[in-house]
Amino acid sequence: MNKYQILAVCLVAVLWGCGQNPTPRQVTMDFVGSVIEGDSAAIIQLLDVDLMVDKRMEEIPPTDSTQTHDYFKNLIIKNLTGEGGTRAFWKQHRLVVNDEIIKGDTAQVELTLLDQEKGSIQYLLVHLYRTKGNWRVFKYL
């Protein structure tokens, strides 16, 4: 190989490495960081709030018309930003993003919440799906 071919191979390798999409674990870390920082734009980019609401609406009886899609959407965003309950709770804990399990275009990432004052540990599963090559959060339990 001459020096131009070596340079071309190196350039392709660098571009290929830079073009990789984040893993579900990386997206979960970004999502958690966005919630703790209160970055609503990043939260909206990483969380498919409409899909999350659609899943929640399936659990609501059709006769309960007070629980609208917009109501739940606003509630979720409110809980993840500002003085919202989820954000406040996550900020009070040490969060550890654990292993990911990928099955096709869906994934689960375990999130551990450590309360150092009380000595308690809680676990959440963050559910993601892949769309257009990118992972998005759609549920966290």
C-alpha positions as a printed Julia matrix, in Angstrom:
141×3 Matrix{Float64}:
   0.0    0.0    0.0
   1.24   3.45  -0.79
   0.9    6.36   1.62
  -2.27   7.66  -0.12
  -4.04   4.33   0.25
  -3.07   4.15   3.93
  -4.3    7.71   4.41
  -7.6    6.85   2.68
  -8.11   3.76   4.86
  -7.41   5.81   8.01
  -9.83   8.53   6.91
 -12.59   6.0    6.22
 -12.0    4.39   9.64
 -12.2    7.76  11.4
 -15.34   8.81   9.55
 -16.97   5.44  10.16
 -16.22   5.66  13.89
 -17.54   9.21  14.16
 -20.71   8.32  12.31
 -21.82   5.61  14.74
 -25.09   6.26  16.5
 -25.15   6.15  20.3
 -26.05   2.88  22.01
 -29.18   2.54  24.17
 -26.97   2.84  27.24
 -25.44   6.1   25.93
 -28.9    7.48  25.08
 -30.1    6.58  28.59
 -27.12   8.4   30.11
 -27.88  11.43  27.94
 -31.57  11.29  28.87
 -30.86  11.07  32.61
 -28.32  13.89  32.34
 -30.82  16.03  30.46
 -33.45  15.5   33.14
 -31.03  16.34  35.94
 -29.83  19.44  34.07
 -33.41  20.43  33.23
 -32.62  20.6   29.51
 -36.13  20.35  28.04
 -34.93  20.53  24.42
 -32.65  17.52  24.91
 -35.38  15.65  26.81
 -37.8   16.14  23.92
 -35.15  14.92  21.46
 -34.36  11.76  23.47
 -37.86  10.9   24.75
 -40.72   9.93  22.46
 -43.29  11.54  24.72
 -46.11  10.94  22.24
 -45.47   7.19  22.22
 -45.18   7.23  26.0
 -48.54   8.97  26.27
 -50.13   6.61  23.73
 -49.05   3.63  25.85
 -50.46   5.29  28.96
 -53.73   6.17  27.22
 -54.26   2.46  26.47
 -54.62   1.95  30.23
 -57.27   4.66  30.68
 -60.92   3.64  30.36
 -62.56   5.26  27.3
 -65.24   6.73  29.56
 -62.69   8.9   31.36
 -62.48  11.79  28.91
 -60.7   14.11  31.36
 -57.39  12.3   30.78
 -56.46  13.59  27.34
 -53.29  13.05  25.32
 -52.24  16.67  25.88
 -52.9   16.38  29.61
 -50.5   13.43  29.96
 -47.93  14.96  27.62
 -47.8   18.15  29.69
 -47.69  16.13  32.92
 -44.71  14.07  31.75
 -42.75  17.12  30.6
 -43.61  18.95  33.82
 -42.36  16.0   35.9
 -39.05  15.88  34.01
 -38.28  19.62  34.08
 -38.26  22.53  36.5
 -39.42  21.48  39.96
 -41.08  18.35  38.6
 -41.34  15.29  40.79
 -39.29  12.9   38.66
 -36.51  15.44  38.2
 -36.42  16.27  41.93
 -36.37  12.58  42.85
 -33.57  11.76  40.41
 -31.54  14.75  41.61
 -31.7   13.44  45.19
 -30.17  10.12  44.19
 -26.95   8.87  42.77
 -27.83   7.35  39.4
 -25.95   4.5   37.81
 -26.71   3.47  34.24
 -26.13  -0.28  34.02
 -26.21  -2.87  31.26
 -28.32  -2.77  28.16
 -30.26  -5.6   26.6
 -30.94  -5.17  22.89
 -33.54  -7.26  21.1
 -33.83  -6.16  17.49
 -35.11  -2.6   17.43
 -35.98  -2.47  21.14
 -33.76  -2.24  24.18
 -33.88  -2.05  27.95
 -31.33  -0.34  30.15
 -31.23  -0.83  33.9
 -30.96   2.33  35.97
 -29.99   2.11  39.64
 -30.98   4.89  42.03
 -28.95   5.05  45.24
 -30.18   7.09  48.2
 -27.01   7.57  50.19
 -28.79   9.17  53.15
 -31.35   6.4   53.63
 -29.17   3.61  52.27
 -31.89   2.46  49.9
 -31.56   1.22  46.35
 -34.19   1.3   43.61
 -34.07  -0.04  40.09
 -35.74   1.28  36.96
 -35.89  -0.13  33.48
 -35.59   2.4   30.7
 -37.23   1.15  27.49
 -36.01   2.37  24.11
 -36.73   1.69  20.48
 -34.7    2.33  17.34
 -36.07   4.58  14.64
 -34.1    5.77  11.61
 -30.94   4.41  13.22
 -31.37   6.35  16.48
 -32.51   5.14  19.89
 -35.32   6.92  21.73
 -36.71   6.44  25.21
 -40.41   5.64  25.38
 -40.88   4.35  28.91
 -39.13   4.28  32.26
 -40.46   2.23  35.16
